[in-house]
Amino acid sequence: MAGISMYRNSSCSQPAETVSITRDLVCKPSDAAVCKATDSGDLYSVSQCVSVAHPWNTLDEAFGWHSHLVVGEYDTSIGSCWAREGLAGLTAYLLDEECHVNSFGTASSKLTFGESLTLTTYDDSSCSSVSSEKEVTWNMVMYGCADDKTMYYLRGVSPDLTAVAVYRDKSCTGTPTKLELTRRFGCNADQDPSQSTCTSDGSMVYSVSSCVGNYMYPDYALTKFGTDTPYLIEERFVDMWCSQIQSVTVYIADGSCQSNTDGMTSFVATISVDNQATLVKYSDASVAL
């Protein structure tokens, strides 16, 4: 197979922007692993022959531990999804929201983060003329093969959770009333001033966002609530085995009415002296309905 890795730096050091591997029966290794400038201006590339049995080695060299999305295409007349003999080719994308240009400067691609991910390809080099769009969900990434022909796989460090801390005071200090942590395909809250500063959220509460490590939410909750304030953790998972967190909500458990960020719903959480937890959710802001 033939592989080409695209870089922004002239030393072709990690991470690559994209890696494309295609089935090529006559791959010539003469120019392998040489960093070269491309026709698309400020981009550089490394071309090399890739073993069909070990394409992941090429991705490791290109991305290291940097998060990247892998899209594999399979020829079902040769082998099924995940079977190496059926691999027709794969493309790996650095997990960011930048516009990435191909080696010829004729097309580009871009990822858009959310609770699902949108992979958009373009017919130009500036991510303007849309060619195709594909939504990739966490289930598709978890189970690999979206159908017999296509595999989606997330490699590298897992993206941070996006955390929203909800407060009653407009300075977003003191003890929060609720924490909402969501697994998205990327977290940019720490770099976005509109998210990382305290803002009004609904008619009665304020919130501030941040990024929290994938398995650090228990420590995050303890930091926010301290040891003297009771709180209740509600976890939701991507899979039936409860191995991959989808979202986490942490409620202050002081028995009082707390408004949600939508301004239209509320909750009351309590923990009794014998450690029995109760969470009641209401469809209005005053715990009446």
C-alpha positions in Angstrom: 0.0 0.0 0.0 1.1 3.6 -0.6 0.9 6.2 2.1 1.2 10.0 2.2 1.3 12.1 5.3 0.7 15.8 5.2 2.4 18.3 7.6 2.4 22.1 8.2 6.1 22.1 9.3 9.1 21.7 7.0 10.6 19.0 9.3 7.5 16.8 8.9 7.3 16.3 12.7 4.3 15.2 14.6 1.4 15.6 14.4 0.5 15.2 10.7 -2.7 16.9 9.5 -3.9 14.0 7.4 -2.6 10.6 6.4 -3.9 8.8 3.3 -3.1 5.1 2.6 -4.3 3.5 -0.6 -3.9 0.0 -2.1 -1.1 0.1 -4.6 0.3 -3.1 -6.1 3.5 -1.3 -7.3 4.7 0.9 -4.5 8.2 2.2 -5.0 10.1 2.8 -1.8 12.8 4.9 -3.4 11.5 8.2 -2.0 10.2 6.8 1.3 10.3 8.9 4.4 11.7 12.0 2.7 10.0 15.2 3.8 9.2 17.3 0.7 7.4 20.5 0.0 4.1 20.1 -1.9 2.5 22.0 -4.7 -0.1 23.4 -2.3 2.2 26.1 -0.9 3.0 25.8 2.9 2.4 22.1 3.2 5.0 19.3 3.3 4.6 15.5 2.8 6.2 12.2 3.5 5.5 9.3 1.0 6.2 5.7 1.9 5.2 2.1 1.3 2.9 0.7 3.9 2.4 -2.9 4.9 -1.3 -4.0 4.6 -0.7 -5.9 7.8 0.7 -3.0 9.8 -0.9 0.3 8.6 -1.2 1.5 12.2 2.6 1.8 12.4 2.4 4.5 9.8 -0.3 6.4 11.8 1.8 6.1 15.0 4.8 7.7 13.2 2.6 10.5 11.8 0.4 11.3 14.8 2.1 9.9 17.9 -0.4 10.3 20.8 -2.2 13.2 19.1 -5.9 12.3 18.7 -7.0 11.4 15.2 -10.0 9.9 13.5 -9.4 7.0 11.1 -11.8 6.2 8.3 -11.1 2.8 6.7 -12.7 1.6 3.4 -13.0 -2.1 2.7 -13.5 -4.2 -0.4 -16.1 -6.7 0.7 -15.3 -9.0 -2.3 -11.9 -9.6 -0.7 -12.6 -9.4 3.0 -15.0 -8.0 5.6 -14.7 -4.9 7.6 -11.6 -5.0 10.0 -10.2 -7.9 8.0 -6.8 -6.7 6.8 -7.0 -8.5 3.4 -10.1 -6.5 2.6 -8.6 -3.1 3.4 -8.8 -0.9 0.3 -7.5 2.2 1.9 -7.8 4.5 4.9 -7.6 8.2 5.7 -6.7 9.6 9.1 -7.6 13.1 10.2 -6.0 15.1 13.1 -8.7 15.7 15.6 -9.1 19.5 15.3 -11.5 21.9 13.5 -9.0 23.3 11.1 -9.2 23.2 7.3 -6.7 20.6 5.9 -5.7 20.6 2.2 -4.7 17.6 0.2 -1.2 17.1 -1.3 -2.3 18.5 -4.7 -3.9 21.6 -3.3 -7.1 20.7 -5.1 -9.4 19.5 -2.3 -9.7 19.9 1.5 -11.4 18.5 4.6 -12.6 19.7 8.0 -14.0 18.2 11.2 -16.7 19.9 13.2 -17.1 18.9 16.9 -20.2 18.2 18.9 -21.7 15.3 20.7 -21.3 13.7 17.2 -18.7 14.7 14.7 -19.2 16.0 11.2 -16.6 15.1 8.6 -16.9 17.4 5.6 -14.9 17.2 2.4 -14.6 20.0 -0.1 -13.8 20.4 -3.9 -11.5 23.3 -3.2 -8.5 24.1 -1.0 -10.3 26.6 1.2 -13.1 24.4 2.7 -15.7 26.4 0.8 -17.3 24.2 -1.8 -18.9 21.2 0.0 -18.4 17.8 -1.7 -19.8 15.5 1.1 -20.8 15.5 4.7 -20.8 12.5 7.1 -22.0 12.4 10.7 -19.9 10.2 12.9 -21.4 9.2 16.3 -19.7 7.7 19.4 -21.5 4.4 18.7 -19.9 4.3 15.3 -16.5 4.9 16.8 -17.1 2.4 19.6 -18.2 -0.5 17.4 -15.8 0.3 14.5 -17.7 -0.9 11.5 -20.6 1.4 10.6 -21.4 -1.0 7.7 -19.7 -3.7 5.8 -17.6 -1.3 3.9 -16.6 1.5 6.3 -14.8 1.6 9.6 -14.5 4.6 12.0 -11.9 4.5 14.8 -10.6 7.1 17.2 -6.9 6.8 18.1 -4.6 8.7 20.5 -5.5 10.4 23.7 -9.2 10.6 24.4 -10.7 14.1 24.1 -11.4 15.9 27.4 -14.9 16.2 28.6 -16.6 19.6 28.3 -17.7 20.7 31.8 -20.3 23.3 32.6 -20.5 24.5 36.2 -23.8 26.2 37.1 -24.1 28.8 39.8 -26.7 31.1 41.4 -24.3 34.0 41.7 -23.1 36.1 38.7 -19.5 35.8 39.7 -19.6 31.9 39.4 -17.7 31.5 42.7 -18.5 29.5 45.7 -20.4 26.3 45.5 -22.1 25.4 42.2 -25.7 24.0 42.1 -24.9 21.6 39.3 -22.1 20.3 37.0 -22.7 19.0 33.5 -19.9 17.1 31.8 -20.4 15.9 28.2 -18.2 13.8 26.0 -17.7 15.6 22.7 -15.2 14.9 20.0 -13.2 17.9 21.2 -13.2 20.5 24.0 -12.2 24.1 23.2 -13.9 25.7 26.3 -10.5 26.7 27.8 -9.6 28.7 24.6 -13.0 30.2 23.9 -13.7 33.4 26.1 -17.4 33.1 25.5 -17.4 29.8 27.3 -14.6 30.2 29.9 -16.1 33.4 31.5 -19.1 33.5 33.8 -22.2 34.3 31.7 -26.0 34.5 32.4 -27.6 31.2 31.6 -31.4 31.2 31.8 -33.3 33.6 34.1 -31.9 32.5 37.5 -28.4 30.9 37.0 -25.0 31.6 35.6 -22.4 29.2 34.2 -18.8 28.8 33.2 -17.2 26.1 31.0 -13.9 24.3 31.1 -12.2 21.1 29.9 -11.8 18.1 32.3 -9.8 15.0 31.7 -11.7 11.9 30.6 -11.6 10.1 33.9 -11.0 13.1 36.2 -14.6 14.1 36.8 -14.8 12.7 40.4 -11.8 14.9 41.3 -13.4 17.8 39.5 -16.6 17.4 41.4 -14.7 17.2 44.7 -12.8 20.3 43.9 -16.0 22.2 43.1 -18.2 21.0 46.0 -15.6 20.3 48.7 -15.9 17.8 51.5 -18.7 19.5 53.4 -21.4 19.8 50.7 -23.3 16.7 49.7 -23.7 16.0 46.0 -25.1 13.3 43.8 -23.4 12.0 40.6 -25.4 10.7 37.7 -23.5 8.9 34.9 -24.6 7.9 31.4 -22.7 5.6 29.2 -22.2 5.0 25.5 -22.3 1.3 25.8 -24.3 -1.3 27.8 -21.2 -2.4 29.7 -20.8 1.0 31.3 -17.2 1.3 30.1 -17.3 4.6 28.1 -18.8 7.7 29.7 -21.2 9.7 27.5 -22.1 12.4 30.1 -22.0 13.1 33.8 -24.3 15.3 35.8 -23.5 16.3 39.4 -26.3 17.7 41.5 -25.9 19.6 44.8 -27.9 17.4 47.3 -29.0 20.0 49.8 -32.7 19.3 49.4 -33.5 22.8 48.0 -35.1 23.7 44.7 -32.5 24.3 42.0 -33.2 25.8 38.6 -31.6 24.4 35.4 -29.9 26.4 32.7 -32.9 26.3 30.4 -34.9 28.4 33.0 -37.9 26.1 32.6 -37.0 23.0 34.6 -35.6 22.3 38.0 -34.5 19.5 40.4 -34.3 18.6 44.1 -31.6 16.2 45.3 -31.1 14.8 48.8 -29.0 12.3 50.6 -30.4 11.0 53.9 -28.4 10.2 57.0 -28.4 6.6 56.1 -26.9 7.4 52.7 -30.1 7.0 50.6 -30.0 9.3 47.6 -33.1 10.9 46.0 -33.2 12.9 42.8 -36.5 14.4 41.6 -36.7 16.3 38.3 -39.4 18.8 37.6 -40.8 20.2 34.3 -41.1 23.7 35.7 -38.7 26.1 37.4 -40.4 26.0 40.8 -40.5 22.2 41.6 -44.3 22.2 41.3 -44.8 20.0 38.2 
